[in-house]
Amino acid sequence: MILVLSGEKGAGKTTLLQKVISGKGITAQGFLSLKDMDQGVITGISLLVLPGNELVPMAVTTPIKTEVYTKRFYFNPGVFDRMNARFRTIRPDLPFVFDEFGILERDGGGHYPVFRALLESSHPALIVVRRELTDDLVSRLDGACPYRVVEFTDRDSPGTMGIIAGFLRDATDRRHL
């Protein structure tokens, strides 16, 4: 089962997810994409790797020599290879958090190998996606595995927090049976 957390860019999807995981004592594997900020301006992205909370610099907004970039970010050379290799083996006892399915993944790049492995294994996963890419993500899920889309609109919504916490707890409990 995959739970898709969909919402507008900058709405607080990752912040809510981080709050649920740390505040509810949930253990998961995967990664959260955190914005690096300097005086209110986004300067890059770091991945918070779960479990363990290791922070891995992912991308910057200032141009660097790299083969992977978008309109806004320049990705550190080799970072996708390292992260994708790290999750080549997915632990069966923990749900997976994939933050986020973006344009690189839509086009078969970025963390797409991890996404594909999740689909092939039917491993319980929570996938974060911006609203404008939700249809692209869902088209890959249709027929591949059961899924549910949760539209995120309010960063303090107890309903959304409860759905996320329940999904992650249920996925952990099912794996321990």
N, C-alpha and C positions, 0 to 999 in steps of 0.2 A: 504494500500500500504506500502511496506517495501522497503527502499533504503539500499542496502548493499554496504558498503565501504570496498573494499578488497585491500590488498597490503602486501608487504613483511614486515616481522618483523623489527621494528625499522625504518621504512621508514618515519614516521612522520604523520601517520593517525590521531592519537589523537591530536597532536599539531595543525594540520590543522583544525580539528573539533572545538577545543577550540578557535582558532583564528576566525573562522566563527561565532560561537555563541556569543562571546564577542564583536567582531569587528562590527558585523552587527546588534547588539541589538536584537537578537533572544531569546525568552523565550522558554525553553523546560524543560521537566522533564526527569529523568533518571540518568545516571552516566557516568563519564569519568574515565578511569583507567590511573592514572598518575604515572610515575616512580619516586620513591624516590631515589635521587642521593647523593653520598658523594665522592667528588673529582673525578668525572667522572665515578664512579662505581655505578651500580644499587644495592641499599640496600633493596628495597621493593617496594610495590605498595600501593597507597592510592586512594580511590574513591573520586572524586569531584561530590557530589550529587547535582542534579539540580531539581528545581530552588533553589536558596539560596546559592549555592557554599560552602556547608559544606564539610570539608575534613575528611574522615573516613579512618583510617589506616586499610589496608586490609591484607597485607602479608609482610613477611621479607625473606631475603635470608639466614639468619643464622638459624640453626635448633632451633625450639621451640617445646614444647609439644603440639601436635595438631593431629587431625585425618585427616585433609585435607592438602595435599601437592602435589606438582609436582616435577619434576627433579630439578627445579630452585627455587621454592617458597614454604614457609610454611605459611599457611593461619591462621590468628588469630582465635582462637576458637569462634564459634558462629557468626562470621561476616556474613556468608551467610544467616543464619536464620534471623538475624536482618535486613539485606538489603532486602531480599525477602519479609519479613513481611511488611516492609515499603512501598513496591510497590505492595502489595496485591490489593490495589485499585488504578487503573490508572486514572488520571484526564482526562476527556473527551475533555477538551479545549486545551490541549498542546500535541505536538508531543513527542514521547519518543526516547531518545538517549540511546543505549545499547552498551557500550564499555567495554569489547569486548566479542564476542562469542568465547570461547577458548576450550581447550581440556576437561576441567571439564564439560562445557555445552554440548559438543558433546557427552559425556558419561552420560548425564542426571543429573549431579551434578551442583555445583556452583550456578549460577543465572538461571539455567534452568527453575525453576517455573515462573520467570518473563517472560522469552522468550515464554514459553507455553501460558501464559496469554495474551501476545501480539498477538500471532497467533489466539487464540480463540476469541479474541475481534475484530480482524481486525483493530486494532488501528494503525494509521500512526507511523512508527518507522524507525529510522536510526540505522542499526546494523553494527558495525565494526568487521571485521574478518581478520585474517592473511590469506594470499593467500593459504597456504597449507591446510587450513580448509574450504575454500570457498565451495568446492563441498559437504562437509558434511552438511554445513548450507543450501545450495540450495536444497539438497535432502529433507530437512524438510519443505522447503517453497513450493516446487512443489505441486500444487493442493490445498494447504492450503490457499494461498492468493496471490494477485498480487505482484510482486517484480521486482526490477531492480538492476543489479550489476554494480557498477562503479569501475573500476580498477584504483587504486591510484598509480601514478608513480612519480609525481613531487610535492613536498610540497608547492610550490608557484604557482601551476597551477590555473589560473583564471577560467578555464573551470570547474575544479572539485569544486572549491570554489563556483562558481555560481550554480552548480547543487545542492550542499548541501544546500546552503542558500535558493534557490528556493523551494526545497522540504520542508524544515522546515517552511518557510513562507506560502506556499500553504496549508500545513497540518493545520497550525494555522488558516488561513483564512477560510478554509472549516468548521472547528469546530465552528467558530463564526457565521456562517450563520443561 
